[in-house]
Amino acid sequence: MVRGLYAILAALVLVLPATSTAGTTSHQQAVVQEMNRVRTEHGLPALQFDDHLQRAAVAHSREMLVNDVFQHGAFSNRLQRYNVQSRIAGENLAWGTGSMGTARAIVSAWLASPEHRANLLRTSFSRVGVGDLTGSFQGHTGAHVVTADFAG
């Protein structure tokens, strides 16, 4: 079986018209902890879980997993559907298997991509929701399909 981080799409940022960890999995919490570790290293405040962003991110990861597609889709429509209130929002996507599906590997890959890094370290983002679901994806079992939705 091939293991690795297979794809990362360009990060997405939208300017939109103008938190707790309940319901999150340990994998989702690990991604947020790793993002916050990196933000702290860069002198930025930690991102806070947002229930609306969380539901939007989980729904998108589920949709990608079920449909075996890797794309942002109708991001602004999804944020509206989950009642995300913010002037600016962004999204990072990733998927990987084995050691490349861990929180550290996912966040490291985002840091290596200018667009994803910009979202992760954007000072105007203070809230986040993460969908990290595992299943068969793109012909690989045990794949983590990750959506991180950010808002200010």
ZAMAR-301795 format. One record per residue: x, y, z of N, C-alpha, C, O in turn; residue in one letter; residue number from 1. Coordinates in steps of 0.02 Angstrom, whole numbers. Each point is the difference from the previous one (the first is absolute). Layout:
BEGIN
       nx       ny       nz      cax      cay      caz       cx       cy       cz       ox       oy       oz   resn   resi
        X        Y        Z        X        Y        Z        X        Y        Z        X        Y        Z      A    NUM
...
This chain:
BEGIN
       nx       ny       nz      cax      cay      caz       cx       cy       cz       ox       oy       oz   resn   resi
       42      -58        0      -42       58        0       45       62        0       50        2       35      M      1
      -69       47      -73       37       63       -2      -24       43       59      -60        5       13      V      2
      108       25       22      -17       43       56       27       70      -15       54        7      -29      R      3
      -92       43       48       25       67       -8      -54       51       -1      -60      -16        2      G      4
       80       77       -5      -46       56       -7       -9        8      -75       47       17      -36      L      5
     -108      -28       12      -10       -5      -71      -18       65      -35       17       10      -58      Y      6
      -50       34       92      -21       61      -34      -18       54       50      -26      -14       54      A      7
       41       74      -74      -22       58       38      -22       51      -51       39       18      -45      I      8
     -100        5       51      -24       51      -46       21       69       24       17        9       58      L      9
      -19       38     -102       14       69       19      -48       21       55      -59      -17       -1      A     10
       85       52       48      -40       26       55      -51       48      -28       10       30      -53      A     11
      -64      -22       88      -54       42      -22      -14       53       53       -4      -16       59      L     12
       -2       78      -80      -18       54       46      -56       40      -33        4       17      -59      V     13
      -56       -4       97      -55       40      -24      -12       57       48        6       -8       61      L     14
      -22       66      -88      -24       54       42      -75       -5       -1      -31        4      -53      V     15
        1      -12      112      -72      -12        6      -35       61       27       31       40       35      L     16
      -95      -32      -52      -38       52       33        0      -13       76        1      -52       34      P     17
       -1      120      -22        3       -8       71      -55      -43       34        1       -9       61      A     18
      249     -539      601       18      -64      -29       18      -52       54       30        9       53      T     19
      -53      -58      -75       17      -56       46       24      -59      -41       -4        1      -61      S     20
       31      -54       95       23      -59      -36      -52      -56        1       15      -57      -19      T     21
      -75       71       42      -53      -51        3      -12      -28      -70       -5       38      -49      A     22
        0     -104       44      -15      -31      -64       60       -9      -46       -8      -20      -57      G     23
       68       35       81       59      -10      -42       34      -65       18       -4      -24       57      T     24
       38       -5     -106       37      -62       13       71       17       22       22       57       -4      T     25
       13     -107       28       69       11       21       44       20      -60       47       38        8      S     26
      -62      -65      -67       37       19      -60      -11       74      -17       47       36      -17      H     27
     -109      -14       21      -15       70      -14       33       46       51       28       52      -18      Q     28
      -31      -71       81       33       39       52       75        2      -10       32       51       13      Q     29
       -3     -106      -35       73       -2      -12       20       48      -55       53       32        5      A     30
      -94      -26      -58       16       48      -53       -2       71       27       45       40      -14      V     31
      -95      -24       53       -4       68       29       58       12       48       30       54       -1      V     32
      -13     -104       41       57        8       46       65       13      -39       40       42       20      Q     33
      -31      -77      -74       61       10      -40       -1       68      -34       52       34       -4      E     34
     -110      -13      -21       -4       67      -30       15       53       53       36       48      -13      M     35
      -62      -57       73       12       49       53       72       -1       25       26       52       19      N     36
        7     -110      -20       70       -3       17       41       43      -49       44       39       21      R     37
      -59      -46      -85       34       39      -51      -15       75        7       45       41       -5      V     38
     -108      -25       16      -19       71        8       37       30       60       24       57       -4      R     39
      -21      -93       59       35       24       59       74       12      -15       28       51       22      T     40
        3      -96      -59       70        8      -20       11       64      -40       54       29        0      E     41
     -107       -7      -35        4       60      -41      -29       61       37      -12       52      -31      H     42
        1      -58       95      -24       57       40      -72       18      -11      -21       56       14      G     43
      -19     -104      -38      -70       12      -14      -44      -33       53       20      -50       30      L     44
      -79       78      -18      -45      -32       48      -28      -66      -27       -4      -10      -61      P     45
      -15      -34      106      -29      -64      -19      -68       10      -33      -37       46       15      A     46
       22      -91      -61      -66       -2      -31      -47      -34       49       19      -46       36      L     47
      -81       69      -34      -51      -28       43      -49      -41      -42      -18       20      -56      Q     48
       -4      -77       83      -51      -39      -34      -64       41       -7      -20       35       47      F     49
      -11      -40     -104      -64       33      -13      -48      -55      -24       14      -35      -48      D     50
      -70       28       82      -48      -53      -16      -26        3      -71       -8      -51      -33      D     51
       -5      112        7      -26        7      -68       53      -21      -51      -14      -36      -47      H     52
       76       60       57       54      -19      -45       14      -75        5       15      -33      -51      L     53
      -21        6      111       11      -71       10      -49      -42      -41       19      -48      -34      Q     54
      -83       65       39      -50      -37      -38       11        6      -76       -8      -48      -36      R     55
       27      108       14       13       10      -72       60      -41      -23       -2      -31      -53      A     56
       55       30       93       61      -37      -18      -13      -76       -1       22      -34      -47      A     57
      -56        9       97      -15      -72        2      -44      -19      -58       11      -51      -32      V     58
      -61       92       17      -45      -15      -57       39       -2      -65      -13      -42      -43      A     59
       61       87       35       38        1      -63       47      -60       -5        5      -31      -53      H     60
       28       14      108       43      -60       -2      -42      -61      -15       22      -44      -39      S     61
      -81       39       69      -45      -57      -13      -20       -2      -74        1      -53      -31      R     62
      -19      111        4      -20        4      -70       57      -22      -47      -11      -37      -47      E     63
       72       61       61       57      -20      -41       12      -75        5       13      -33      -51      M     64
      -16        6      111       12      -71       12      -52      -43      -36       17      -49      -34      L     65
      -80       66       42      -55      -38      -29        2        3      -76      -12      -50      -34      V     66
       27      109        6       -1        9      -72       68      -12      -33        6        2      -61      N     67
       46      -16      102       67      -14      -25       27       57      -43       30      -11      -53      D     68
      -43       72       76       25       60      -35       39       43       49      -13       -1       60      V     69
       60       38      -87       42       44       41       -3       70      -28       37       17      -46      F     70
      -82       23       73       -9       68      -24      -36       42       53      -34      -27       44      Q     71
       41       93      -50      -32       45       48      -75        1       -8      -37        8       49      H     72
       13      -15     -110      -72        3      -11      -28       69       12       36       50       -7      G     73
      -99      -47       24      -36       63       10       12       26       71      -44       -3       43      A     74
      105       27      -30       21       20       67      -46       52       31      -24       -9       56      F     75
       12       63      -91      -42       54       30      -71      -25       14      -29       19       50      S     76
        2      -60      -95      -67      -28       12       -1      -45       62      -47        2       39      N     77
      101      -41      -30        5      -44       58        3       41       64      -33      -17       50      R     78
       72       71      -50        4       42       59      -68       32       17      -19        5       58      L     79
      -16       15     -109      -67       27       11      -47      -53       28      -38       13       47      Q     80
       41      -73      -75      -43      -55       23       12      -17       74      -46      -19       35      R     81
      108       27      -12       16      -15       70        3       63       43       25       -2       56      Y     82
      -52       56      -82       -8       62       37       66       26       29        2       22       58      N     83
       51      -24      -98       64       28       21       -4       75       -9      -14       25      -55      V     84
       27       11      108       -3       73       -1       72       27        3       34       -8       50      Q     85
      -13       40     -104       67       28       -2        7       43      -63      -34      -13      -50      S     86
       77       62       53       14       42      -59       50      -35      -46       -2       10      -61      R     87
       46      -51       89       50      -35      -40        4      -73       23       -5      -15       60      I     88
       15      -29     -107        5      -72       15       48      -32      -49       13       26      -54      A     89
       14      -83       73       46      -37      -43       -6      -74       13      -30      -22       48      G     90
       61      -16      -93       -4      -73        6       64      -32      -25       27       20      -52      E     91
       -2      -69       90       55      -42      -21      -25      -72       -4      -39      -22       42      N     92
       61      -14      -93      -17      -70       -9       63      -42       -4       52       24      -23      L     93
      -57      -85       45       56      -48       -9      -27      -70        7      -54      -11       29      A     94
       91      -37      -54      -14      -69       15       64      -40       -3       46       16      -38      W     95
      -42      -68       80       59      -42        1      -14      -64       36      -50       -7       35      G     96
       95      -41      -45       -5      -65       34       62      -11       42       51       32       -9      T     97
      -57      -80       55       57      -18       42       28       60       36      -37       42       26      G     98
      103      -38      -23       32       55       37      -13       68      -32        7       51       32      S     99
      -26      -51      -96      -14       64      -34      -72       23       11      -21       52      -24      M    100
      -18      -92       62      -68       20       18       -4       26       71      -55       14       24      G    101
      111       -7       10        0       25       69       -9       76        1       11       34      -50      T    102
      -31      -10      107       -9       73        8       65       37      -16       -1       50      -35      A    103
       57      -75       60       64       34      -12       17        2      -74       23       51      -25      R    104
      -34     -107      -11       16       -2      -71      -46       46      -40       23       35      -45      A    105
      -86      -34       62      -48       43      -35       20       73        9        4       38      -49      I    106
        8      -17      111       17       70       14       67       17      -31        9       56      -25      V    107
       39     -101       26       65       12      -31       -8       11      -76       33       44      -28      S    108
      -76      -83       -3      -12        9      -72      -32       68      -13       18       33      -49      A    109
      -64      -13       91      -30       66       -8       52       55        7       -1       49      -37      W    110
       47      -57       84       52       50       10       46        5      -61       28       54      -13      L    111
      -20     -108      -24       44       -1      -58      -33       31      -62       34       11      -51      A    112
      -98        4       55      -37       29      -56      -16       73       17      -32       12       51      S    113
       53       35      -92      -12       71       17      -73       18       15      -13       37       47      P    114
      -34      -63      -86      -71       17       10      -26      -29       65      -36       33       37      E    115
       54      -96      -23      -23      -32       61       33       31       61      -32       11       51      H    116
       96        4      -57       37       33       54      -33       67       17       -7       17       59      R    117
      -12       20     -111      -32       65       11      -64       -7       40      -12       39       45      A    118
      -28      -89      -61      -62      -12       39       17      -19       72      -29       28       47      N    119
       75      -74      -39       17      -24       67       27       56       45      -14        1       59      L    120
       53       45      -88       31       53       39      -33       68       -8       27       51       21      L    121
      -86      -50      -51      -36       64      -11      -21       29       68      -35      -33       39      R    122
       57       94      -26      -15       32       65      -74       14        9      -24        3       56      T    123
      -13        4     -110      -71       16        5      -43      -62       14      -60        7       13      S    124
       89      -67      -17      -38      -60       16        8      -16       74       56       -4       26      F    125
     -112       -5        8        1      -15       72      -40      -64       16        6      -27       55      S    126
      -47        4     -102      -43      -59       12       14      -52      -54       21       15      -55      R    127
      -35      -78       74       13      -54      -47      -48      -58       14      -25       -9       55      V    128
       12      -29     -107      -34      -64        5       38      -49      -43       24       18      -54      G    129
      -17      -80       77       40      -49      -36      -41      -64       -9      -27      -27       48      V    130
       23        4     -110      -29      -65      -15       57      -46      -21       31       11      -52      G    131
      -17      -62       91       52      -49      -15      -34      -68        3       -8      -29       53      D    132
      -12        4     -111      -35      -64       -5       43      -51      -35       41       17      -43      L    133
      -49      -79       62       42      -54      -26      -42      -51      -38      -55      -18       22      T    134
       80       -3      -78      -34      -51      -40       38      -14      -63       58       20       -8      G    135
      -90      -55      -39       30      -13      -65       -8       62      -43      -55       28       -5      S    136
      110       -7      -25       -1       61      -39       52       -5      -57       58      -18       12      F    137
      -80       34      -72       43       -1      -58       37      -67       -6       58       -2      -22      Q    138
      -91      -53       41       29      -66       -6       44      -22       58       32      -52       -4      G    139
      -29       92       57       43      -16       58      -43       -8       63      -43       42       14      H    140
       55      -95       23      -36      -10       63       35       38       56       60       15       -4      T    141
      -98        2       55       28       34       58       22       71      -14       44       26       35      G    142
      -72        6      -85       19       68      -17      -35       50       47      -59       -7       14      A    143
       97       56        9      -28       56       38      -16       54      -51       44       22      -37      H    144
     -106        0       35      -22       54      -44      -15       59       46      -46       -4       42      V    145
       84       58      -49       -1       55       49      -23       65      -33       24       20      -53      V    146
      -72       12       86      -22       68      -17       11       43       61      -22      -17       55      T    147
       55       73      -64        7       51       53      -33       63      -25       22       30      -49      A    148
      -76       -9       83      -35       62      -18       17       52       53       -7      -11       60      D    149
       30       69      -84       22       55       43      -47       60       -7      -30       11      -52      F    150
       25       29      106      -38       62       -3       30       49       51       33      -20       48      A    151
      -47       84      -60       25       52       46      -52       20       50       13       43       42      G    152
